[in-house]
């Protein structure tokens, strides 16, 4: 499922922030009329290794610290790296350590920065981040941002830099790499060429999809593949591209949904080289050269001057002063908008004021993060007023809606066109959320919610129901690439991209719940049924779903009571497959499989803090988001996920073997 935050979450190369050039000293003593090897440049290997498990405000991870320790041991003992290990690191820990690299490593050094932990990517603003151990969800103040990475990478003095990121990675700052060795019969010449040319590359555990926290024994699937590749290398010298293309990519892709990437960081100073690993006892052969005779003469006199540097210092001071003036203007504008929103003007004017502020100050200040903090607060205020505006419009619609004649909950309705059965749910108020005290943080706080009358499907939508829709419309489900649906071969699950709702590997009798359907597929089905029935057909809201599952808002742990085996197909009794709908006991309203069998799409966008700001009457979720809410749990889940209060989430285009839906009708 998609329950985890982009958890093991994205954003790759922030680790290169604030690096600046450093030059290593080098020299050779000349002996007259003797042949001697040319002195090797300072080509030392250095690694900063970061692993974050114990997040204060985000879900804790399991393998990142172990991954970091194992990677450090491998690089130090087998490849002779000088290493620094950071565990459960804050923003200051990470950036201070990067500055230490800048101060100590010469121009010919080789830097590897490894990061395992949460990452994030904000598609709305096209920004990617690493999340330090004290990062808070949706508060970017102390996240490590990649805005200036392209310009800062040019300042790095070291010849070769490789970033290895085991987190969610957005891929917005790279271009396709072309560093794979083409002629492996002439490896020595090609290795030498890779060493001579500067390189700036990144090896990421995935693309813009979530990546696994586990799957490789005690390590993540990516870290396990990397350790294995480093340990089993057949050559004393090899490039990072060889390591990735020959071993890491195939191992990771074969064991998980994620597809690792190896790319050049675009516009970063890369000149076609590559990071070269070499065993601790291996060395690159040097060419013997004949030392020429040296003619000794009196050293010339020379003057020393800082005039050129002084001019640059003055230019830098002038630039800082100009940016300080811009910051004063920005702060003044920010305070004006704060004062403006306190006036009794409409939300749309307040939204426009914040939008004007954001459009007026788009350039990043290179000397401070205050401008980013103001932009972040402005965005939050604009979204707050957008929510207020939407709430007012919804209340207006409710006030203008005609009063409906109510009937008792549980009365049935059968659509005459499609034959689908619905149960009427009489509206009311209830305590929504983790009333039993054993749920996750996104189920809190428990809060009172009131919903109006509505109808909800007696059963999940079945294979037979969905087949009528496809046959009647010629509808084609979305592309199967990365769909997560597998087929059962009798001994193991096999990935087959041709599998969809018609043949996902289960018994597909017409009474089985349909699976491998996206949120978009479910919406298309609802729209089709609406045209057939003339009713207002839709997906239920999250609040309606929980109210109906708990038999009209009663204190029930599962949908129909507290005995899970009587009402739900779940991991403990499903036999690893779906079952025909209606084969377990119904809840108090006569609804079947509200707990277990398959997860069910709802209409709401997901927000992990939404319960703290939810309106009391007919809440419909946040106005926007990345995920849609899933409810009910499935045949593959443990009891904690099939509770009536449990919340899941999934991207609208996502599909899995345990994901289906049921419909709702407006009571009109």
C-alpha positions in Angstrom: 0.0 0.0 0.0 0.9 3.7 -0.1 0.5 4.2 3.7 4.1 5.3 4.3 5.3 8.8 3.7 7.5 9.1 0.7 9.2 7.7 3.3 12.4 6.5 2.6 10.5 10.1 0.8 13.5 12.2 -2.1 15.1 14.8 -2.8 18.8 14.0 -3.5 21.7 16.4 -3.8 21.3 19.1 -1.2 24.4 17.7 0.4 26.5 19.9 -2.0 25.2 23.2 -0.5 27.9 25.8 0.4 30.9 23.8 -0.9 33.7 26.1 -2.2 37.1 25.5 -3.8 40.2 24.3 -2.0 43.6 23.6 -3.6 45.9 20.8 -2.5 49.7 21.4 -2.3 51.9 19.2 -4.6 55.6 19.1 -5.7 58.5 16.9 -6.8 62.2 17.0 -6.2 64.3 17.0 -9.4 67.4 14.7 -9.5 69.8 15.5 -12.3 70.2 12.9 -15.1 68.1 10.2 -13.4 64.7 8.6 -14.4 62.0 8.9 -11.8 58.2 8.3 -11.6 56.2 11.6 -11.7 54.7 12.3 -8.3 51.0 11.4 -8.0 48.6 14.1 -7.3 46.6 14.2 -4.0 43.9 11.8 -5.1 42.6 10.8 -1.7 39.1 9.4 -1.1 36.8 10.9 1.4 33.2 10.0 2.4 30.5 11.7 4.4 27.9 9.1 5.4 24.5 10.1 6.8 21.8 7.8 8.2 18.6 9.0 9.8 16.2 6.7 11.6 14.9 8.3 14.8 12.8 11.2 13.4 11.2 13.4 16.0 8.1 14.4 14.1 8.0 12.1 11.0 7.6 8.3 10.9 10.7 6.5 12.2 12.7 4.4 9.7 14.2 1.0 10.3 17.2 0.5 8.1 18.8 3.9 7.4 21.3 3.8 10.3 22.3 0.2 9.6 22.7 1.1 6.0 25.0 4.0 6.8 27.2 2.0 9.2 27.6 -0.9 6.7 28.4 1.5 3.8 31.0 3.3 6.0 32.7 0.0 7.0 32.8 -1.2 3.3 34.3 2.1 2.0 36.8 2.4 4.8 38.1 -1.2 5.0 38.0 -2.4 1.4 38.5 0.9 -0.5 40.6 3.0 1.9 38.2 5.9 2.3 38.6 8.4 5.1 35.1 8.6 6.5 32.9 10.6 8.8 29.6 9.0 10.0 26.6 11.1 11.0 23.7 9.3 12.6 20.3 10.9 13.2 21.7 14.2 12.0 20.2 17.7 12.2 20.4 20.3 9.4 23.4 22.0 11.2 25.2 18.6 11.6 25.0 17.9 7.9 25.9 21.3 6.6 28.8 21.8 9.1 30.2 18.4 8.0 30.0 19.4 4.4 32.0 22.6 5.2 34.7 20.5 6.8 35.0 18.6 3.5 35.4 22.0 1.7 38.2 23.1 4.1 40.2 19.9 4.1 40.0 18.2 0.6 42.1 19.4 -2.3 41.3 20.0 -6.0 42.3 16.4 -7.0 40.4 14.7 -4.2 37.4 12.4 -4.6 34.3 13.0 -2.5 31.4 10.5 -1.9 28.4 11.7 0.1 25.9 9.0 1.1 22.5 9.8 2.5 19.8 7.4 3.8 16.6 8.9 5.3 13.4 10.7 4.5 13.2 12.9 1.4 10.5 15.0 -0.2 9.7 16.7 -3.4 7.2 19.6 -3.7 5.8 19.3 -7.2 3.9 22.6 -6.8 7.1 24.6 -6.5 9.5 22.1 -8.1 11.8 21.9 -5.0 13.5 18.8 -3.6 14.7 18.2 -0.1 16.6 16.0 2.3 14.8 15.9 5.7 17.0 16.1 8.8 16.1 14.1 11.9 14.2 17.2 13.4 12.3 18.0 10.2 8.5 18.6 10.5 5.9 17.6 7.9 5.1 20.5 5.5 7.3 22.9 7.5 10.3 23.5 5.3 12.2 25.9 7.7 15.0 23.4 8.5 14.8 21.1 5.5 17.9 21.0 3.3 16.8 22.5 -0.1 18.3 22.0 -3.5 17.4 25.3 -5.1 20.9 26.5 -5.6 22.6 23.2 -6.3 23.4 23.9 -9.9 25.3 27.1 -9.2 27.0 25.8 -6.0 28.3 22.7 -7.6 30.5 24.8 -9.8 32.4 26.0 -6.8 33.4 22.6 -5.6 37.2 22.2 -6.0 37.4 18.4 -5.8 37.7 16.7 -9.2 35.2 13.9 -8.6 32.0 14.1 -6.6 29.5 11.3 -6.3 26.2 11.6 -4.4 24.5 8.4 -3.3 20.9 9.1 -2.2 18.7 6.4 -0.7 15.6 8.4 -0.4 12.7 9.7 -2.5 14.3 11.6 -5.5 12.5 14.0 -7.8 15.1 13.9 -10.6 14.6 17.6 -11.6 18.3 18.7 -11.3 19.9 16.0 -13.5 20.3 15.0 -17.1 20.9 11.6 -18.5 24.4 10.3 -17.8 26.8 9.1 -20.5 29.6 7.7 -18.3 29.2 4.0 -18.9 32.3 2.3 -20.3 31.8 1.5 -24.0 35.0 -0.4 -24.7 35.7 -2.7 -21.8 38.6 -4.3 -23.7 40.7 -1.2 -23.2 39.7 -0.5 -19.6 43.0 1.0 -18.5 42.9 3.8 -21.0 39.2 4.5 -20.3 39.7 4.4 -16.5 42.6 6.9 -16.9 40.3 9.1 -19.0 37.6 9.0 -16.4 40.1 10.0 -13.7 41.5 12.9 -15.7 38.1 14.6 -16.4 36.0 16.2 -13.7 32.7 14.5 -12.8 29.6 15.4 -10.9 27.2 12.5 -10.7 24.4 11.2 -8.5 23.3 7.6 -7.9 19.7 7.6 -6.6 17.8 4.7 -5.2 14.7 5.6 -7.2 13.1 8.0 -9.6 10.2 10.2 -8.3 8.5 7.2 -6.7 8.6 6.1 -3.0 11.5 3.8 -2.2 11.6 0.9 0.2 12.7 1.0 3.8 13.8 -2.7 3.9 13.6 -5.5 1.4 17.3 -6.3 1.7 17.5 -8.3 5.0 18.8 -5.8 7.6 19.3 -3.2 4.9 17.1 -1.4 2.4 16.9 -3.1 -1.0 19.1 -0.3 -2.5 21.8 -0.4 0.2 21.9 -4.2 0.1 22.5 -4.1 -3.7 25.2 -1.4 -3.4 27.0 -3.3 -0.6 26.9 -6.5 -2.6 28.2 -4.8 -5.8 31.1 -3.2 -3.9 32.0 -6.5 -2.2 31.9 -8.7 -5.2 33.7 -6.4 -7.8 35.9 -8.4 -10.2 38.3 -5.5 -10.9 40.7 -3.5 -8.7 39.5 -0.3 -10.4 36.0 0.4 -11.8 33.8 3.4 -12.4 30.6 4.3 -10.5 28.8 3.9 -13.8 30.0 0.3 -14.2 29.0 -0.5 -10.6 25.5 0.9 -11.2 24.8 -0.5 -14.7 26.4 -3.9 -14.3 25.1 -4.7 -10.8 23.1 -2.2 -8.7 20.3 -1.4 -11.1 19.5 -4.9 -12.0 19.4 -6.1 -8.4 17.2 -3.3 -7.2 14.8 -3.4 -10.1 14.5 -7.1 -9.8 13.5 -7.0 -6.1 11.3 -3.9 -5.9 9.0 -1.4 -7.6 11.6 1.4 -7.6 13.9 2.0 -10.5 17.3 3.4 -9.5 19.0 6.2 -11.5 22.6 7.2 -12.3 22.8 10.7 -13.8 25.0 13.7 -14.3 24.1 16.8 -12.3 23.3 19.2 -15.1 25.1 22.5 -15.4 27.4 21.5 -12.6 30.9 21.5 -14.1 30.9 17.8 -15.2 33.4 17.3 -18.0 32.7 13.7 -19.0 34.7 11.9 -16.3 33.4 9.5 -13.7 34.0 8.6 -10.1 36.5 5.7 -10.0 36.6 3.2 -7.1 39.8 1.4 -6.4 40.7 -1.2 -3.8 42.8 -0.1 -0.9 45.9 -1.8 -2.2 45.3 -0.9 -5.8 46.9 2.1 -7.4 46.7 3.7 -10.8 49.8 3.1 -12.8 52.0 6.2 -13.5 54.2 6.7 -16.5 58.0 6.9 -16.1 59.4 10.1 -17.4 63.0 11.2 -18.0 63.8 14.1 -15.7 65.5 17.0 -17.7 68.6 18.9 -16.6 67.8 21.8 -14.4 69.5 25.2 -15.1 69.9 27.1 -11.8 69.7 30.8 -11.9 69.0 33.7 -9.5 65.4 33.9 -8.4 63.5 36.8 -10.0 62.2 39.6 -7.8 58.4 40.0 -7.7 55.8 42.2 -6.0 52.9 40.9 -3.9 49.5 42.6 -4.2 46.0 42.0 -3.0 44.5 44.6 -5.3 42.5 42.2 -7.4 41.1 40.4 -4.4 40.3 43.7 -2.7 38.3 44.7 -5.8 36.4 41.4 -5.6 35.8 42.0 -1.8 34.3 45.4 -2.6 32.1 43.9 -5.2 30.9 41.3 -2.8 30.2 43.8 -0.1 28.2 45.9 -2.6 26.2 42.9 -3.7 25.4 42.0 -0.1 24.3 45.6 0.5 22.0 45.5 -2.5 20.4 42.2 -1.3 20.0 43.7 2.2 17.9 46.5 0.6 15.9 44.0 -1.3 15.2 42.1 1.9 14.1 45.3 3.6 11.6 45.9 0.8 10.4 42.3 1.0 9.9 42.5 4.7 8.0 45.8 4.3 5.7 44.2 1.6 5.2 41.1 3.8 4.0 43.2 6.8 1.7 45.2 4.5 0.0 42.0 3.3 -0.3 40.8 7.0 -2.0 44.1 7.9 -4.2 43.9 4.8 -5.5 40.4 5.6 -6.7 41.7 9.0 -9.2 44.0 7.3 -12.7 42.8 6.7 -12.3 42.2 3.0 -13.3 39.0 1.1 -11.0 36.0 1.0 -10.4 36.3 -2.7 -8.8 39.7 -2.2 -6.6 38.3 0.6 -5.6 35.4 -1.7 -4.8 38.0 -4.5 -2.7 40.0 -2.0 -0.5 37.0 -1.1 -0.3 36.0 -4.7 1.0 39.4 -5.7 3.6 39.2 -2.9 4.9 35.8 -4.1 5.0 37.0 -7.7 7.0 40.1 -6.7 9.8 38.3 -4.8 10.8 35.2 -6.7 14.6 35.5 -6.7 16.6 33.5 -4.1 18.7 35.6 -1.7 22.2 33.9 -1.7 23.1 35.2 1.8 20.1 34.2 3.9 17.1 31.9 4.1 14.8 34.6 5.5 13.3 35.2 2.1 12.4 31.5 1.7 10.8 31.5 5.1 8.6 34.5 4.2 7.6 32.9 0.9 6.7 29.7 2.8 4.6 31.6 5.3 2.9 33.6 2.5 2.1 30.3 0.7 0.6 28.9 3.9 -1.6 32.0 4.4 -2.8 32.0 0.8 -3.8 28.3 1.2 -5.5 29.1 4.5 -7.7 31.8 2.8 -8.4 29.5 -0.1 -9.7 26.9 2.3 -11.8 29.5 4.1 -13.2 30.6 0.7 -14.1 26.9 -0.2 -15.7 26.4 3.2 -17.9 29.5 2.8 -19.0 28.3 -0.6 -19.8 24.9 0.7 -21.8 26.4 3.6 -23.7 28.5 1.2 -24.6 25.5 -0.9 -25.8 23.7 2.2 -27.9 26.6 3.3 -29.6 26.9 -0.2 -30.2 23.1 -0.6 -33.8 22.1 -0.2 -34.7 20.1 3.0 -34.9 16.4 2.3 -37.5 14.0 3.8 -35.5 11.6 6.0 -36.1 7.9 6.4 -34.5 5.4 8.7 -31.0 4.1 8.1 -30.8 0.7 6.4 -33.6 1.1 3.9 -32.5 -0.4 0.6 -32.4 1.0 -2.9 -31.7 -1.0 -6.1 -30.7 0.9 -9.2 -33.1 -0.3 -11.9 -30.6 0.2 -14.7 -27.4 -1.4 -13.3 -28.9 -3.6 -10.6 -26.5 -2.2 -8.0 -27.8 -2.3 -4.4 -27.5 0.7 -2.1 -28.3 1.3 1.6 -29.7 4.6 2.9 -27.7 6.2 5.7 -29.6 8.7 7.8 -27.2 11.6 8.7 -26.1 12.5 12.2 -23.1 13.5 14.3 -20.4 11.3 15.7 -16.9 11.3 17.2 -14.6 10.7 14.2 -11.1 9.3 14.6 -9.1 7.1 16.9 -11.6 6.6 19.7 -10.0 3.4 20.9 -6.5 5.0 21.4 -4.6 2.5 19.2 -4.3 4.4 15.9 -1.8 6.5 14.1 -1.2 10.3 14.5 -3.2 11.1 11.4 -6.3 9.7 13.1 -6.1 12.4 15.8 -7.5 14.5 17.3 -10.8 12.8 17.8 -13.4 15.4 16.7 -17.1 15.8 16.3 -18.4 15.5 12.7 -21.9 15.8 11.3 -23.0 14.4 7.9 -26.2 14.6 6.0 -28.3 11.8 4.6 -26.8 9.7 1.8 -26.8 6.3 0.2 -23.8 4.0 0.0 -23.1 0.7 -1.8 -24.2 -2.4 0.0 -21.1 -4.1 -1.5 -17.8 -3.2 -3.0 -18.0 -2.7 -6.8 -17.5 -6.2 -8.2 -15.7 -7.6 -11.3 -19.0 -8.2 -12.8 -20.1 -4.6 -12.2 -16.9 -3.2 -13.7 -17.1 -5.6 -16.7 -20.5 -4.1 -17.7 -19.0 -0.7 -17.6 -16.0 -1.6 -19.8 -18.0 -3.7 -22.3 -20.6 -0.9 -22.5 -18.2 2.0 -23.1 -15.0 0.5 -24.5 -13.2 2.1 -21.5 -9.5 1.5 -21.3 -7.9 1.6 -17.9 -4.8 3.7 -17.4 -1.3 2.6 -18.5 0.0 -0.4 -16.6 3.6 0.8 -16.2 4.5 0.5 -12.5 1.0 -0.5 -11.6 2.0 -2.9 -8.7 -0.3 -5.7 -9.9 1.1 -9.2 -9.8 0.0 -12.7 -10.9 0.1 -15.8 -8.6 2.0 -18.6 -10.3 1.2 -21.2 -7.6 4.5 -20.7 -5.7 5.3 -17.0 -5.8 4.1 -13.7 -7.0 5.3 -12.7 -10.5 5.2 -9.2 -11.9 3.4 -9.0 -15.2 2.7 -5.6 -16.7 -0.2 -7.0 -18.7 -2.2 -7.8 -15.6 -5.0 -5.4 -14.8 -8.5 -5.5 -13.3 -9.4 -8.4 -15.7 -6.7 -10.8 -14.6 -4.6 -9.7 -11.5 -3.9 -13.3 -10.4 -6.9 -14.0 -8.2 -10.1 -15.9 -8.8 -12.0 -13.4 -10.9 -15.6 -14.6 -10.5 -18.2 -11.8 -11.0 -18.9 -11.5 -7.3 -15.2 -10.9 -6.3 -14.5 -7.2 -5.6 -12.8 -5.5 -8.5 -9.1 -4.7 -7.9 -6.2 -3.0 -9.8 -8.3 0.1 -10.4 -7.1 3.6 -9.9 -9.0 6.5 -8.3 -9.4 7.9 -11.8 -10.9 4.6 -13.0 -13.4 4.7 -10.1 -14.4 8.3 -10.9 -14.9 7.3 -14.6 -17.2 4.4 -13.4 -19.2 6.7 -11.2 -19.7 9.2 -14.1 -20.9 6.3 -16.4 -23.3 5.0 -13.8 -24.7 8.5 -13.2 -25.5 8.8 -16.9 -27.2 5.4 -16.8 -29.2 5.9 -13.6 -29.9 9.7 -13.6 -28.8 9.8 -9.9 -26.0 11.8 -8.4 -23.4 9.0 -8.3 -20.0 9.6 -6.6 -17.3 8.3 -4.3 -18.2 8.7 -0.6 -16.3 11.4 1.4 -14.0 10.1 4.1 -16.4 11.3 6.9 -19.4 9.6 5.2 -17.4 6.4 4.8 -16.4 6.1 8.5 -19.9 7.1 9.7 -21.4 4.3 7.6 -18.7 1.8 8.5 -19.3 2.3 12.2 -23.1 1.5 11.7 -24.0 5.2 11.9 -21.2 6.5 14.1 -21.3 3.9 16.8 -18.3 3.0 19.0 -17.1 0.0 16.9 -13.5 -0.9 16.3 -14.2 -2.7 13.1 -17.1 -2.2 10.7 -19.8 -4.2 12.5 -18.3 -4.7 15.9 -15.1 -5.6 17.7 -14.8 -9.3 16.5 -12.6 -8.9 13.4 -12.9 -12.5 12.2 -16.7 -12.3 11.9 -16.8 -9.1 9.7 -13.5 -8.9 7.8 -11.2 -10.8 5.4 -7.7 -9.8 6.5 -4.2 -11.3 6.6 -5.1 -13.7 9.4 -7.9 -15.5 7.5 -7.9 -14.5 3.8 -5.6 -17.2 2.5 -3.8 -14.4 0.6 -6.6 -13.6 -1.8 -9.8 -11.7 -2.2 -13.2 -13.3 -1.5 -16.6 -12.8 -3.0 -18.4 -9.8 -1.5 -21.0 -10.4 1.2 -19.5 -13.6 2.6 -18.7 -12.1 6.1 -21.3 -10.7 8.5 -22.7 -7.2 7.7 -22.4 -4.2 10.0 -25.4 -2.6 11.8 -26.6 -0.9 8.6 -26.4 -4.0 6.4 -23.2 -3.1 4.7 -20.7 -5.8 3.8 -16.8 -5.7 3.7 -16.4 -2.2 5.0 -13.5 -3.7 6.9 -11.1 -5.9 4.9 -11.2 -7.7 1.6 -10.1 -4.6 -0.4 -9.1 -1.0 0.3 -11.7 1.5 -0.9 -11.1 4.8 -2.6 -12.9 7.9 -1.2 -13.3 11.3 -2.8 -11.1 13.2 -0.3 -7.6 14.5 -0.8 -5.4 13.3 2.1 -3.9 15.6 4.8 -2.1 14.1 7.8 -3.1 17.2 9.9 -6.6 17.6 8.5 -8.4 16.4 11.6 -7.1 19.4 13.6 -8.7 21.8 11.1 -11.7 19.8 9.8 -15.1 21.7 9.7 -17.8 20.1 11.8 -20.5 19.8 9.1 -19.9 17.6 6.0 -16.1 17.9 5.8 -14.8 17.0 2.4 -11.0 17.0 3.0 -8.3 19.5 1.9 -8.8 21.4 -1.3 -5.7 19.8 -2.9 -3.0 17.3 -2.3 -0.8 14.5 -3.6 -2.8 11.5 -2.4 -6.4 10.4 -2.2 -7.7 8.8 1.0 -8.1 5.0 1.2 -10.3 3.3 3.8 -11.1 -0.2 5.1 -7.9 -2.2 4.8 -7.6 -5.4 2.8 -6.9 -9.1 2.7 -3.2 -8.5 2.9 -3.3 -6.2 6.0 -3.0 -6.9 9.8 -5.9 -5.9 12.1 -4.5 -2.4 12.8 -5.2 -1.4 9.1 -8.8 -2.8 8.9 -10.0 -0.7 11.9 -12.9 1.6 11.0 -10.8 4.6 12.0 -7.7 3.6 10.0 -6.6 5.9 7.2 -4.6 5.0 4.1 -3.6 7.0 1.1 -2.6 6.5 -2.6 -1.8 8.5 -5.7 -4.8 8.9 -7.9 -3.2 6.9 -10.8 -1.9 4.1 -8.5 -3.3 0.6 -8.7 -2.6 -2.5 -6.5 -4.0 -6.0 -6.0 -5.8 -5.1 -2.9 -7.4 -1.8 -4.0 -11.0 -1.3 -5.1 -13.9 1.0 -4.3 -17.6 1.4 -3.5 -20.0 4.1 -4.6 -22.3 6.6 -2.9 -25.5 8.4 -3.9 -26.6 11.8 -2.8 -29.9 11.6 -1.0 -32.1 13.6 -3.4 
